[in-house]
Amino acid sequence: MTLYFTGATLVFGILLNAFLKDSSTPKSDVTSWLVVLIGTLVWPLVWPSMILKQLPKRGALKLKYTN
């Protein structure tokens, strides 16, 4: 149970940070806050998706093929 809440807290922090930095999303929109809440509650499904989207941006998947 502690692992779930630790992961949920981490994902909530990441989602909240992204949400607050996004200037195109109104902060008073209830639907936007529901997305952050639902993403936090289902973090075991959201977390791998977030990681996969960030890896190519950081160049972590660049593999060199050498003969």
C-alpha positions in Angstrom: 0.0 0.0 0.0 2.9 2.3 0.8 4.3 1.7 -2.7 1.0 2.7 -4.3 0.8 5.9 -2.4 4.4 6.7 -3.1 4.0 6.2 -6.8 0.7 8.1 -6.8 2.4 11.1 -5.0 5.2 11.1 -7.5 2.9 10.9 -10.5 0.6 13.6 -9.0 3.6 15.9 -8.6 4.7 15.3 -12.2 1.3 15.8 -13.6 0.6 18.9 -11.5 3.9 20.4 -12.6 3.1 19.8 -16.3 -0.4 21.1 -15.8 0.7 24.3 -14.1 3.4 25.0 -16.7 0.9 24.6 -19.6 -0.3 28.0 -20.5 -3.0 26.8 -22.9 -5.0 25.1 -20.2 -7.3 27.2 -18.0 -6.5 26.5 -14.3 -10.1 27.0 -13.4 -11.5 24.3 -15.7 -12.8 21.4 -13.6 -12.2 18.9 -16.5 -8.5 19.7 -16.5 -8.3 19.0 -12.7 -10.2 15.7 -13.3 -7.6 14.6 -15.8 -4.9 15.2 -13.2 -6.9 13.3 -10.5 -7.7 10.4 -12.7 -4.1 10.2 -13.9 -3.0 10.1 -10.3 -5.5 7.3 -9.4 -4.5 5.1 -12.3 -0.8 5.8 -12.1 0.3 2.2 -12.8 -1.2 2.6 -16.2 -0.1 6.2 -16.8 3.5 6.0 -15.5 4.8 3.7 -18.3 3.2 5.8 -20.9 4.8 8.9 -19.5 8.2 7.2 -19.4 7.9 6.0 -23.0 7.0 9.5 -24.2 10.0 11.1 -22.5 12.7 8.5 -23.5 13.0 9.5 -27.2 13.1 13.2 -26.3 16.2 12.7 -24.1 18.0 10.4 -26.6 18.0 7.5 -24.2 17.0 5.1 -26.9 19.7 5.9 -29.4 21.3 2.6 -30.3 24.3 2.4 -32.6 24.6 -0.5 -35.0 28.1 -1.4 -35.6 29.6 -4.2 -37.7 
